[in-house]
């Protein structure tokens, strides 16, 4: 169920696995998460960095080692609401885009170069 939800947000199955593992393990470094889900550490680290960039998880340092954590599960709801808001803005812009392409489609025949074949 969660994997499908996470995929609908635009993430991969592996990203869903990493997120779920991190939630289960609390605050851990990439190496522990990778061992827990049997994935390569560098792949897990890249996924964790992407999730940090998306503001779904956060990072901290303990004993000079980067650890990752999820502050609370409500962060998913906040992320979903931001996506909904973004898509509503895109939907509003559709009419302007439609008008622009309508204008281009009326104009396209007039700008074609004249070609002569021998």
FENSUL-V817557 format. One record per helix or strand of 2 or more residues. SS is the DSSP state (hx for helix, st for strand). FROM is the first residue (numbers start at 1). TO is the last residue. If there is no record, write none. Layout:
# FENSUL-V817557
{{SS,FROM,TO} {SS,FROM,TO}}
This chain:
# FENSUL-V817557
{{hx,2,8} {hx,13,25} {hx,30,37} {hx,41,53} {st,58,62} {st,65,69} {hx,74,107}}
